[in-house]
C-alpha cells in the first residue's frame, strides 16, 4: 500500500468496527491490483526466459542465429 492508502486504512481502523466494509473493500481492490502486477511481471519473466533459451541454443549450436533486424537492413 502507498503511504496515503496506509493512512486511510489506519484511520478506518481507528474508527472501529463500523468500517469493516470499507476496509474489506480497500483490501479487495489492493489485492486485485497486485494480482494484475504479478501477471504483468510474469509475462516479462516469460519473455526473458524465452530469449535466454534462444541465446543458449545459439551458443551451443543447436539453433542458427537469425537476427530479427536482418529484414530491416535489406
Helices and strands as residue ranges (DSSP letters): H 3-15, G 17-19, H 20-59, H 70-73
